[in-house]
């Protein structure tokens, strides 16, 4: 098993995103949130956000107050460097919003993107 790697805060979370992730981690009783991408949708990639008790082998780890963000190393190298995550909520919906400088386009519904 490879050791986890601490990375610089190249992935940024707004205060709203940190608060929501911290709340969800406490509710789920886990140590952190795991972020990756997978092939899906009509544009090619989609974000995957899961709860995790610990990082998987090779994950990068970003420590925040009250939780950790585990970032899949392959996803980071492929599409997540420089990512900024926000959490937005209104009367009808609540969702994480991904501002990715690597994104070249996205599908019409906004569910998948291409780099």
C-alpha positions, 0 to 999 in steps of 0.5 A, spaced: 500 500 500 502 506 498 503 512 503 498 518 502 501 524 500 500 531 502 499 536 497 499 543 497 492 547 497 492 547 489 484 545 490 481 550 494 474 550 498 470 556 499 467 557 506 461 554 504 464 548 501 468 547 507 462 548 512 457 543 508 463 538 507 464 538 515 457 537 516 456 531 512 462 528 514 460 529 522 453 526 519 456 520 516 461 519 521 467 518 517 474 522 516 473 525 510 470 526 503 474 523 497 474 526 490 475 523 483 473 523 476 470 518 472 468 517 465 461 518 464 456 523 461 456 525 454 462 530 455 467 525 458 468 526 465 464 527 471 466 529 479 465 523 484 464 525 491 464 520 496 465 519 504 471 515 506 473 513 513 480 513 510 484 515 504 485 510 499 492 508 496 495 513 493 490 519 495 493 526 496 490 528 502 488 535 504 487 537 511 481 542 513 478 544 520 474 538 522 475 533 516 480 531 510 479 531 503 482 525 499 483 526 492 484 520 487 491 522 485 490 519 477 484 524 477 488 530 480 493 529 475 488 528 469 483 534 471 483 536 478 489 541 479 487 548 480 479 546 482 475 551 486 469 548 490 463 552 492 457 550 495 450 554 493 444 553 496 437 556 494 430 555 496 429 549 490 436 546 490 443 545 494 449 543 490 457 543 490 459 547 484 466 546 481 470 551 478 475 547 474 480 551 470 482 545 466 475 544 463 474 545 456 467 544 455 461 541 458 454 537 456 448 541 455 445 539 462 452 540 466 453 533 468 459 532 465 465 535 462 471 535 458 478 537 459 
